[in-house]
């Protein structure tokens, strides 16, 4: 099969691919194809419920069972029925008439109220020569405030909003097949808006189109004109002026100055007063919690944390009694024009550059590669309620160096029972003005909302296809076999409580998905009438790895558990030994807990997205439960022990038999002692070896990148700047990928993630230098022996 695939790849020409695609699909497979029932809505989990631990009242009040029966709507499908008029002319002008009928509430200029706000006047009075000023504001100070306010926002224009809605509707219909939105989620948002509290939408950031797509979708559903917090780095001055007329908000550069700077204090006061006026007037606000696509750095956005901190500060000051937060996510089959080059991602997008990019997208994507989009609105929850309940879940935490370094170097074997403290997003801008406790509240709230957004996101067909091709059939697979495995992986996704973003017949789904992935796969016709689907070797595998990462949250618990079991068996049985030999080994529950904890500490928080209210001990139990539920682990009763199912002879002790969720105290160490007698074995079912290997490979890109970064320590040129060493490591990952043919870990983001993890672990140290901070190899890992111990610690979790 490999020889046939290589010969086909060498002789296949790009010009004839599209012409032969129709003939390939039109040929029969000699098999009967039917609609797959899970895709048609017979079982579709309702996703997006808020956290019952932190916001129990919101979990009850803002949800009703009836909304689960509502279907989907295509937001960009506008016809004659969507207007008040009928006739042949209406059918041709329905987009224009629809945009005229959208309800756009008038937006008043609040500059005078901002000028008279308490925070702004306090800063002005401190800068005035006469001290506290009760009189009028000096003209030069007033001009300075108006200049800062003009940089932040401008009154939205109703005519421009309607014109942009009409143009955007035509553009989206040319670019996308559909933009699906669940009506039940919209009903939840409308019900929350009736409570009288302002709405703040907190979204992921997959594409530069999110900032114009989400306001259009929410305006069409009657939510109102969305005020979007844009990143000034991604827009030119002309484009910023246009976006401000459409409701955009921009943080002034002076807001990032130090706390003792008068200009910075005035800018932060004006921004704070602007947010207060937006919330008081109940205008919906959209904040992106992730960095823009293509920017190398931490997952949490510094700008998003700053805007969210302003909202938290306004609620604590009593400007509004409460604010409802709505986690939002947008998922694409393929992200249009996703920039992966940091140089291009950091370049501001100009107005004419944006128009050229639109025309290029329409020409490149065309009708043959139009993608599907899903917009997800999770259940709103009260910020006031979260603030009260979340503080009770905070406990002591330790750095990664304190937790893992003694274990990696062999100085200790006991895993500490404390949580990991890992924050990669720097504190800048208005977030600096908050207290340390409030900064921690904003950070953990951001992780909580980001976890909810990812959990409510639907898995698209391209993510499932990329996962199958990358981790199960990298040497090629027949389409008849791919049909069954695509259906199997879809059902596994649905059974784990995640939704899928597609529907229809299986054959049509695979045709649509493979047409989108044509740059990364080759379709070879076989004499028996079947098709051979082969991933193209080379950097295209890195693109498939990025797509498959969208499926990782669905199987993350099982993947962590499988890699932990692999690490536990690494020192007992040969890595390539038969499955029956590995199934003989007894695995105690205590050993599994410790191994899962080690892997949780090693993996970055940007990947895990653990809820701050959930302790690591509870997550270990969840991982173990998932492994048992999926059939990989079976309970093994030791001789003389009481069966696990025999609860009749268990007597009540002085301790309570239950605990609050997330209550992780010193007394929880007793639970480890009670579980010493519980043992498990790997299941001997025929499907288990392949499924176990599949789960381990889901985490292989990040683990292999970490292992190669450990091997690069004695080759890298240190000391060096962080960006310089990241470029060195990325070039090493690319060179190793060319040698071994494994391109899924040759990603610049994985290189940066490995460097930051090693810095937290104490492998690398950041010290001041003449040109800025420099990375040095720490004394603890200066020897080749300690570096080899680090590599062995990481490689134990990798399944070849």
C-alpha positions in Angstrom: 0.0 0.0 0.0 2.9 2.4 0.8 4.5 1.8 -2.6 1.2 2.5 -4.4 0.6 5.7 -2.3 4.1 7.1 -3.0 3.8 6.4 -6.7 0.4 8.0 -6.9 1.6 11.1 -5.0 4.5 11.5 -7.3 2.6 11.2 -10.6 -0.5 13.1 -9.5 -0.7 16.7 -10.9 -2.4 19.6 -9.2 -4.2 20.7 -12.3 -6.1 17.4 -12.7 -7.1 16.9 -9.0 -10.3 18.9 -9.1 -11.4 17.4 -12.4 -11.0 13.8 -11.2 -12.6 14.4 -7.8 -16.1 14.2 -9.2 -15.4 11.0 -11.1 -13.9 9.5 -8.0 -16.9 10.2 -5.9 -19.4 9.3 -8.6 -18.0 5.7 -8.8 -20.0 3.3 -6.7 -18.4 1.5 -3.7 -20.6 -1.6 -4.1 -22.2 -0.9 -0.7 -25.4 0.6 0.6 -25.1 4.0 2.3 -27.7 5.2 4.8 -28.1 8.3 6.9 -26.3 8.0 10.2 -28.8 8.4 13.0 -26.7 10.4 15.5 -26.2 13.1 12.8 -29.9 13.6 12.4 -30.6 14.7 15.9 -31.9 11.6 17.6 -29.2 12.0 20.2 -27.7 15.4 20.5 -26.5 16.5 23.9 -27.4 20.0 25.2 -24.1 21.7 25.9 -23.2 24.9 27.6 -24.6 24.6 31.1 -22.8 26.8 33.6 -20.9 25.4 36.6 -23.2 24.1 39.3 -20.5 24.4 42.0 -19.7 28.1 41.5 -23.1 29.4 40.2 -25.9 27.0 41.4 -28.6 29.7 41.3 -27.8 30.6 37.7 -27.7 27.0 36.8 -31.3 26.6 37.9 -32.9 29.9 37.0 -31.6 30.6 33.5 -32.5 27.2 32.0 -35.7 25.4 31.1 -36.2 21.9 29.7 -38.2 23.3 26.8 -35.3 25.0 25.2 -33.7 21.6 24.5 -36.4 20.8 21.9 -35.7 23.9 19.8 -33.7 23.4 16.6 -31.0 25.2 14.7 -31.3 28.3 12.4 -29.0 29.4 9.6 -28.3 33.0 10.4 -27.2 34.0 6.9 -30.2 32.4 5.2 -32.4 35.4 4.6 -35.4 35.1 2.3 -38.7 36.8 1.6 -40.2 35.3 4.7 -37.7 37.2 6.9 -39.1 40.5 5.9 -42.5 42.2 6.2 -43.0 42.4 2.5 -43.9 40.0 -0.3 -43.4 39.9 -4.1 -40.8 39.3 -6.8 -39.0 42.5 -6.1 -38.7 41.7 -2.4 -37.1 38.4 -3.3 -34.4 40.3 -5.1 -33.9 42.9 -2.4 -34.5 40.8 0.7 -31.0 41.4 2.0 -31.4 45.1 1.9 -34.9 45.1 3.3 -33.8 42.8 6.1 -31.0 45.1 7.1 -33.4 48.1 7.2 -35.7 46.2 9.6 -33.1 45.4 12.1 -33.8 47.1 15.5 -30.8 49.3 16.3 -31.4 51.3 19.5 -30.1 54.9 19.5 -26.7 55.3 21.2 -26.3 58.6 23.0 -23.0 60.4 23.4 -21.9 59.8 27.0 -18.7 61.9 26.9 -20.2 64.5 29.3 -21.1 61.8 31.8 -17.7 60.3 31.5 -16.1 63.7 32.1 -18.3 64.1 35.3 -17.6 60.6 36.7 -16.1 60.4 40.1 -13.0 58.5 39.0 -12.1 61.0 36.3 -12.7 64.0 38.5 -10.6 62.5 41.3 -7.6 62.1 38.9 -8.2 65.6 37.5 -8.3 67.2 40.9 -5.1 65.4 41.9 -3.4 66.9 38.8 -4.8 70.4 39.3 -2.4 72.9 40.9 -5.0 73.9 43.5 -5.7 70.5 44.8 -9.3 69.2 44.9 -11.2 71.0 42.4 -14.9 71.8 42.8 -15.0 74.2 39.9 -15.0 73.6 36.1 -12.4 71.3 34.5 -9.5 73.2 32.9 -9.7 73.3 29.2 -6.4 71.6 28.5 -7.4 68.7 30.8 -10.8 68.5 29.1 -9.1 68.2 25.7 -6.9 65.5 27.0 -9.9 63.5 28.3 -11.7 64.0 25.0 -8.6 62.8 23.1 -8.4 59.6 25.2 -12.1 59.1 24.9 -11.9 59.5 21.1 -9.2 56.8 21.1 -11.5 54.5 23.0 -14.8 54.8 21.2 -17.1 56.8 19.1 -20.9 56.9 18.9 -22.1 54.1 16.5 -23.8 55.3 13.3 -27.2 53.6 12.6 -26.8 54.1 8.8 -23.3 52.6 8.8 -24.5 49.6 10.9 -27.3 48.8 8.5 -25.0 49.2 5.5 -22.4 47.0 7.0 -25.0 44.4 7.9 -26.2 44.3 4.3 -22.6 44.0 2.9 -21.7 41.4 5.5 -24.7 39.3 4.7 -23.7 39.1 1.1 -20.1 38.4 2.0 -20.9 35.6 4.5 -23.2 33.9 2.0 -20.3 33.8 -0.5 -17.8 32.6 2.0 -19.7 30.1 4.1 -22.2 27.4 3.4 -24.1 28.2 6.6 -23.7 29.8 10.0 -25.6 27.6 12.4 -27.0 28.9 15.8 -29.0 26.9 18.3 -32.3 28.5 19.1 -32.3 27.2 22.6 -29.1 29.0 23.4 -30.5 32.3 22.0 -33.6 31.8 24.2 -31.4 31.5 27.2 -29.7 34.7 26.4 -33.0 36.5 25.9 -34.3 35.2 29.2 -31.2 36.4 30.9 -31.5 39.9 29.3 -35.0 40.2 30.7 -33.6 40.2 34.2 -32.3 43.7 33.7 -28.6 43.1 34.1 -26.1 44.0 31.3 -24.7 41.2 29.2 -21.0 40.6 28.7 -20.1 38.0 26.1 -16.7 36.3 26.7 -15.5 34.6 23.5 -12.7 32.4 22.2 -10.7 33.8 19.2 -10.3 31.4 16.3 -10.3 33.9 13.4 -10.0 37.5 12.6 -13.6 37.2 11.3 -14.9 36.6 14.8 -15.0 40.3 15.6 -17.4 41.1 12.8 -19.3 37.7 12.7 -20.4 37.7 16.3 -21.9 41.3 16.3 -23.8 40.4 13.1 -25.2 37.2 14.5 -26.3 38.8 17.8 -27.8 41.8 16.1 -29.8 39.5 13.8 -31.2 37.7 16.9 -32.4 40.9 18.6 -29.7 41.1 21.3 -28.6 44.6 20.2 -25.6 46.5 19.0 -22.6 44.7 20.4 -19.7 46.8 21.6 -16.5 44.8 20.6 -13.2 45.2 22.5 -10.7 45.1 19.6 -7.0 44.6 19.8 -5.3 47.8 18.6 -2.3 45.8 17.3 -4.4 44.2 14.6 -5.9 47.3 13.1 -4.5 50.3 11.3 -5.7 53.9 12.3 -8.1 54.1 9.4 -9.6 50.7 10.2 -9.9 51.6 13.9 -11.8 54.7 13.0 -14.3 52.7 11.0 -14.7 50.0 13.6 -15.4 52.6 16.3 -18.3 53.9 14.2 -19.6 50.3 14.2 -19.4 49.9 18.0 -15.7 49.0 18.5 -13.7 49.8 21.6 -9.9 50.2 21.8 -7.7 50.5 24.9 -5.6 53.6 24.8 -1.8 53.1 24.8 -1.5 55.3 27.9 -3.5 52.7 30.0 -0.5 50.4 30.0 1.8 52.9 31.7 3.0 52.4 35.3 0.8 53.1 38.2 2.7 56.3 39.2 2.4 57.8 35.8 -0.2 60.8 35.7 -1.0 60.0 32.0 -1.6 56.4 32.8 -3.8 57.2 35.8 -6.0 59.5 33.7 -6.3 57.0 30.8 -7.3 54.2 33.2 -9.8 56.4 34.8 -11.4 57.3 31.5 -11.5 53.7 30.4 -13.0 52.7 33.7 -15.7 55.4 33.4 -16.4 54.3 29.8 -17.1 50.7 30.9 -19.3 52.0 33.7 -21.4 53.9 31.3 -21.7 51.0 28.9 -22.8 48.7 31.7 -25.2 51.3 33.2 -26.9 51.8 29.8 -27.1 48.0 29.4 -25.2 47.9 26.1 -23.9 44.3 25.5 -20.1 44.0 25.5 -17.9 41.4 23.7 -14.5 40.5 25.1 -12.1 38.0 23.5 -10.3 35.9 26.2 -7.8 34.4 23.7 -5.0 36.1 21.9 -5.6 36.8 18.2 -4.8 33.8 15.9 -1.2 33.6 14.8 0.3 35.4 17.7 2.8 33.3 19.6 2.2 33.5 23.3 0.0 32.5 26.2 -3.5 31.4 25.4 -5.1 34.0 27.7 -5.2 37.4 26.2 -3.6 40.3 28.2 -6.1 42.7 26.6 -9.0 40.4 27.4 -8.0 40.2 31.1 -7.8 44.0 31.3 -11.3 44.5 29.9 -12.7 41.8 32.1 -11.0 43.4 35.1 -12.7 46.6 34.3 -16.1 44.8 34.3 -15.3 43.2 37.7 -14.2 46.5 39.1 -17.4 48.2 38.0 -19.6 45.5 39.6 -17.6 45.7 42.9 -18.0 49.5 42.9 -21.8 49.1 42.8 -22.2 50.9 39.4 -24.5 48.0 38.4 -25.8 45.5 40.9 -24.8 42.5 38.8 -23.6 41.5 35.3 -24.4 38.3 33.4 -21.5 36.6 31.7 -22.1 34.6 28.5 -19.3 32.2 27.3 -19.2 32.3 23.5 -17.3 30.2 20.9 -17.1 30.1 17.1 -16.0 26.9 15.3 -15.2 26.6 11.6 -14.6 23.6 9.4 -11.5 25.5 8.3 -10.5 28.8 9.7 -10.4 31.3 6.8 -7.0 32.7 6.2 -5.6 31.7 9.6 -2.2 33.4 9.9 0.4 31.1 11.4 3.4 33.4 10.8 4.1 35.7 13.7 5.5 38.4 11.5 2.3 38.7 9.5 0.1 38.2 12.5 1.6 41.2 14.3 1.2 43.5 11.2 -1.8 45.9 11.6 -4.6 45.2 9.2 -5.4 48.2 7.1 -8.7 49.1 5.4 -7.5 48.4 1.8 -5.5 45.4 3.0 -8.6 44.0 4.5 -10.6 44.6 1.3 -8.0 42.8 -0.7 -8.0 39.9 1.8 -11.8 39.7 1.4 -11.5 39.5 -2.4 -8.7 36.9 -2.1 -10.8 34.8 0.3 -13.8 34.8 -2.1 -11.6 33.9 -5.0 -9.6 31.2 -3.2 -12.4 29.5 -1.3 -15.0 29.9 -3.9 -18.1 27.6 -4.1 -16.0 24.4 -3.9 -14.4 25.1 -0.5 -17.1 26.9 1.4 -17.1 26.0 5.0 -19.7 25.6 7.7 -19.7 27.7 10.9 -21.2 27.1 14.3 -21.8 29.9 16.9 -22.2 28.7 20.5 -23.8 30.7 23.3 -23.3 28.9 26.7 -25.6 29.4 29.6 -25.3 32.9 31.2 -24.3 33.2 34.8 -24.1 35.9 37.5 -20.8 37.6 38.1 -21.9 38.5 41.6 -22.7 34.9 42.4 -19.5 33.6 41.0 -17.4 36.2 43.0 -19.0 35.1 46.3 -18.8 31.4 45.7 -15.5 31.1 43.9 -13.4 32.6 46.7 -14.3 29.7 49.0 -12.7 27.2 46.5 -9.3 28.9 46.6 -6.5 26.9 48.3 -2.8 26.8 48.6 -0.8 26.3 45.4 2.9 25.6 44.6 5.0 26.3 41.6 5.9 23.6 39.1 9.5 23.7 40.3 8.4 22.8 43.8 6.1 20.1 42.6 8.0 18.2 39.9 11.8 19.1 40.1 12.6 16.8 43.1 10.7 13.9 41.4 12.4 14.4 38.0 15.8 14.5 39.6 15.1 11.4 41.7 15.3 13.3 45.0 11.7 12.5 46.1 9.0 10.0 45.2 6.0 11.5 47.0 3.7 13.7 44.9 2.6 16.7 46.9 -1.2 17.1 47.4 -1.2 20.8 46.5 -2.4 22.4 43.3 -0.1 23.8 40.6 0.3 27.6 40.2 1.0 28.4 36.5 0.3 31.8 35.0 1.9 32.7 31.7 -0.1 35.9 30.9 1.6 39.0 32.2 -0.4 41.5 34.3 -0.5 44.8 32.4 -2.8 47.8 31.8 -5.8 48.4 34.0 -5.4 45.0 35.6 -2.4 46.5 37.5 -4.7 48.9 39.4 -6.6 46.0 41.0 -5.7 44.4 44.2 -3.8 41.1 44.2 -6.9 39.2 45.3 -9.0 40.8 42.5 -6.3 40.0 39.9 -6.4 36.4 40.9 -10.2 36.5 40.7 -10.1 37.8 37.1 -7.5 35.2 36.1 -9.5 32.3 37.5 -12.7 33.6 36.1 -11.1 33.8 32.7 -10.0 30.1 32.9 -13.5 29.2 34.1 -15.2 30.9 31.2 -12.7 29.6 28.6 -13.3 26.1 29.9 -17.1 26.6 29.4 -16.6 28.0 25.9 -14.5 25.1 24.8 -16.8 22.6 26.4 -19.8 24.1 24.5 -18.0 24.1 21.2 -19.1 21.6 18.6 -16.6 19.3 16.9 -16.5 19.8 13.2 -16.1 17.1 10.6 -12.6 18.3 9.6 -11.3 17.8 13.2 -12.6 14.2 13.2 -11.2 13.5 9.8 -7.8 15.0 10.6 -7.6 13.0 13.9 -8.3 9.7 12.1 -5.8 10.4 9.3 -3.1 11.6 11.7 -3.3 9.2 14.6 -4.7 6.1 13.1 -4.1 6.0 9.3 -1.0 8.1 8.6 0.0 5.5 5.9 -3.4 5.6 4.2 -6.8 4.1 4.6 -9.5 2.9 2.2 -12.6 5.0 2.1 -14.9 2.1 2.9 -13.1 1.6 6.2 -13.0 5.4 6.8 -16.8 5.5 6.6 -17.2 3.2 9.5 -14.5 4.8 11.7 -15.8 8.3 11.0 -19.2 7.2 12.3 -17.6 5.5 15.3 -15.6 8.6 16.3 -18.7 10.7 15.9 -20.7 8.5 18.2 -17.9 8.5 20.8 -17.9 12.3 20.7 -21.7 12.5 21.2 -21.6 10.0 24.1 -19.1 12.1 25.9 -21.5 15.1 26.0 -19.9 17.1 23.2 -21.9 18.2 20.2 -20.9 17.9 16.5 -21.2 20.7 14.0 -22.5 18.7 11.0 -25.4 16.6 9.9 -26.5 14.6 6.8 -25.6 11.4 5.0 -22.2 9.9 5.8 -21.1 9.8 2.2 -21.9 13.5 1.6 -20.1 14.4 4.9 -16.9 12.7 3.8 -17.1 14.2 0.4 -17.4 17.7 1.9 -14.7 17.1 4.5 -12.1 15.6 2.1 -12.7 18.4 -0.4 -11.8 20.9 2.3 -8.7 18.9 3.2 -7.5 18.4 -0.4 -4.3 20.4 0.1 -3.3 17.9 2.9 -4.6 14.5 1.5 -4.4 12.6 -1.7 -7.3 10.5 -3.1 -6.1 7.5 -5.1 -8.6 5.3 -7.1 -8.3 1.5 -6.6 -9.3 -1.0 -9.2 -12.0 -2.5 -6.9 -13.9 0.8 -7.1 -12.7 2.0 -3.6 -10.7 5.1 -2.8 -7.4 5.2 -0.9 -7.1 8.3 1.3 -3.4 9.2 2.1 -2.2 12.2 4.1 0.4 14.1 2.2 3.8 13.7 3.9 5.5 16.9 4.9 4.4 20.1 6.7 0.8 19.4 5.8 0.8 17.0 8.8 1.3 20.0 11.0 -2.0 21.5 9.6 -3.7 18.2 10.3 -2.3 18.3 13.9 -3.8 21.8 14.4 -7.2 20.6 13.2 -7.1 17.5 15.4 -6.4 19.6 18.5 -10.0 20.7 18.3 -11.0 17.2 19.2 -8.6 16.8 22.1 -10.9 18.4 24.8 -13.5 15.6 24.0 -11.0 12.8 24.9 -8.7 14.7 27.2 -9.5 12.8 30.4 -9.1 9.4 28.7 -5.9 10.6 26.9 -4.3 11.7 30.2 -5.3 8.4 31.8 -4.0 6.3 29.0 -0.6 8.1 29.0 -0.5 7.8 32.8 -1.1 4.0 32.5 1.7 3.9 29.8 4.0 5.7 32.2 3.1 3.2 35.0 3.9 0.2 32.8 7.0 1.7 31.3 9.3 0.2 33.9 7.5 -3.1 34.2 7.0 -4.5 30.7 8.7 -3.9 27.4 7.3 -0.9 25.4 6.6 -3.1 22.4 5.5 -6.1 24.3 2.2 -7.9 23.6 -1.1 -6.5 25.0 -1.7 -9.7 26.9 1.6 -9.2 28.8 0.7 -5.7 29.8 -2.7 -6.9 30.9 -1.2 -9.2 33.5 0.2 -6.3 35.5 -1.9 -5.1 38.5 -2.3 -1.3 38.8 -3.2 0.0 42.2 -5.5 3.0 42.4 -2.9 4.9 44.5 -0.3 4.4 41.8 -2.7 5.5 39.1 -3.5 8.7 41.1 0.1 9.6 41.5 0.9 9.0 37.9 -2.0 11.0 36.7 -1.0 13.9 39.0 2.5 13.9 37.6 1.2 14.2 34.0 -1.3 16.9 35.0 1.6 18.9 36.6 3.7 18.5 33.5 1.0 19.5 30.9 0.5 23.2 30.6 -2.7 24.9 31.8 -3.2 26.3 28.4 -3.8 22.7 27.2 -5.7 21.3 30.1 -8.1 24.2 30.8 -9.0 22.8 34.2 -11.7 24.6 36.1 -10.2 26.5 39.1 -13.0 25.1 41.4 -12.0 21.5 40.6 -9.1 20.1 42.6 -6.5 17.8 41.0 -7.6 14.9 43.2 -11.2 15.2 41.9 -9.9 15.3 38.3 -7.8 12.2 39.0 -11.0 10.4 40.1 -12.7 11.7 36.9 -9.9 10.3 34.7 -10.1 7.0 36.4 -13.8 6.8 36.0 -13.5 7.6 32.3 -11.0 4.8 31.8 -13.4 2.4 33.5 -16.4 3.6 31.6 -14.7 3.3 28.2 -13.7 -0.3 29.1 -9.9 0.1 29.2 -9.6 -0.7 32.9 -11.4 -3.5 34.8 -11.5 -3.9 38.5 -9.4 -6.7 39.9 -10.4 -8.2 43.3 -7.3 -9.1 45.4 -7.5 -12.3 47.4 -9.0 -11.7 50.9 -10.2 -8.2 50.1 -13.8 -7.2 50.3 -15.4 -7.0 46.8 -15.9 -3.4 45.6 -19.6 -4.1 44.9 -20.3 -5.4 48.4 -21.6 -2.4 50.2 -23.9 -4.3 52.7 -21.1 -4.9 55.2 -19.6 -1.4 55.1 -20.3 0.3 58.4 -20.6 4.1 58.9 -17.5 5.5 60.5 -17.0 8.7 62.4 -16.0 10.4 59.2 -18.6 11.6 56.7 -19.0 9.4 53.7 -19.3 12.4 51.4 -17.5 15.7 50.8 -18.3 18.8 49.0 -17.1 18.9 45.4 -13.6 20.4 45.2 -13.1 20.2 49.0 -9.4 19.1 49.0 -7.9 19.4 52.4 -5.3 17.5 54.4 -7.8 14.9 55.4 -8.1 13.8 51.8 -4.8 11.9 52.2 -6.8 9.3 54.0 -8.6 8.5 50.8 -5.3 7.5 49.2 -4.8 5.0 52.1 -8.3 3.6 51.7 -7.8 3.0 48.0 -4.5 1.1 48.4 -6.5 -2.2 48.2 -8.2 -1.4 44.9 -6.5 -2.8 41.8 -7.2 -2.7 38.1 -6.0 -4.5 35.0 -6.0 -3.5 31.4 -9.0 -5.0 29.6 -8.4 -7.9 27.2 -11.1 -7.0 24.8 -10.1 -7.0 21.1 -10.8 -3.3 20.6 -8.8 -2.1 23.6 -5.2 -2.1 22.2 -6.1 0.1 19.2 -8.2 2.5 21.3 -5.5 2.7 24.0 -2.9 3.6 21.3 -5.3 6.1 19.8 -5.8 7.9 23.1 -2.0 8.0 23.8 -1.3 9.5 20.4 -3.7 12.4 21.0 -1.2 13.9 23.5 1.8 12.8 21.5 2.4 16.2 19.7 2.9 18.1 22.9 4.8 15.3 24.8 7.1 14.7 21.8 7.8 18.4 21.6 8.7 18.5 25.3 10.9 15.4 24.9 12.8 16.9 21.9 13.2 20.2 23.9 14.8 18.2 26.7 17.2 16.6 24.1 18.0 20.0 22.7 19.2 21.4 26.0 22.9 20.4 25.4 22.7 21.6 21.8 21.1 25.0 22.2 23.1 28.2 22.4 22.5 29.6 25.9 22.3 32.3 27.2 19.9 33.7 24.7 16.7 35.8 24.6 13.4 33.9 24.9 12.5 34.6 21.3 15.9 33.7 20.1 15.9 30.3 21.9 12.4 29.6 20.7 13.6 30.1 17.2 16.5 27.7 17.8 14.2 25.1 19.3 11.7 25.5 16.4 14.4 24.9 13.8 15.5 21.8 15.7 11.9 20.5 15.8 11.7 21.1 12.0 15.0 19.4 11.3 14.0 16.4 13.5 10.7 16.2 11.8 12.4 16.0 8.4 14.6 13.1 9.6 11.8 11.1 11.3 8.9 12.1 9.2 6.8 13.2 12.2 5.7 16.8 11.6 2.8 17.0 14.1 5.1 18.4 16.8 7.0 20.9 14.5 4.9 23.8 15.7 6.2 27.2 17.0 3.5 27.3 19.6 4.7 24.0 21.0 8.2 25.2 21.1 7.2 28.2 23.2 5.1 26.1 25.4 8.0 23.8 26.1 10.3 26.7 26.9 7.8 28.2 29.4 7.2 24.8 31.0 10.9 24.2 31.4 11.2 27.7 32.9 8.5 27.0 35.4 10.1 23.6 36.2 13.5 25.3 36.9 15.3 23.8 33.9 15.7 27.3 32.4 16.2 30.5 34.4 15.5 34.0 33.2 18.0 36.6 34.3 18.5 40.2 33.5 21.0 41.0 30.7 22.3 44.1 28.9 19.7 43.9 26.1 16.8 42.5 28.2 15.9 39.2 30.1 18.1 36.3 29.0 17.5 32.5 29.4 20.2 30.5 31.2 20.4 26.8 31.9 19.9 26.3 35.6 22.5 24.7 37.8 20.3 21.8 38.6 20.1 20.7 35.0 23.6 21.7 33.8 24.8 18.1 33.7 23.9 15.6 31.0 22.8 13.2 33.6 20.0 15.5 34.9 19.0 16.4 31.4 18.7 12.7 30.6 16.5 12.2 33.7 14.2 14.9 32.4 14.0 13.3 29.0 13.2 9.9 30.6 10.5 11.4 32.8 8.8 12.9 29.7 9.3 9.9 27.5 7.6 7.5 29.9 4.2 9.0 28.9 4.8 8.6 25.2 3.5 5.5 23.5 5.4 4.7 20.3 
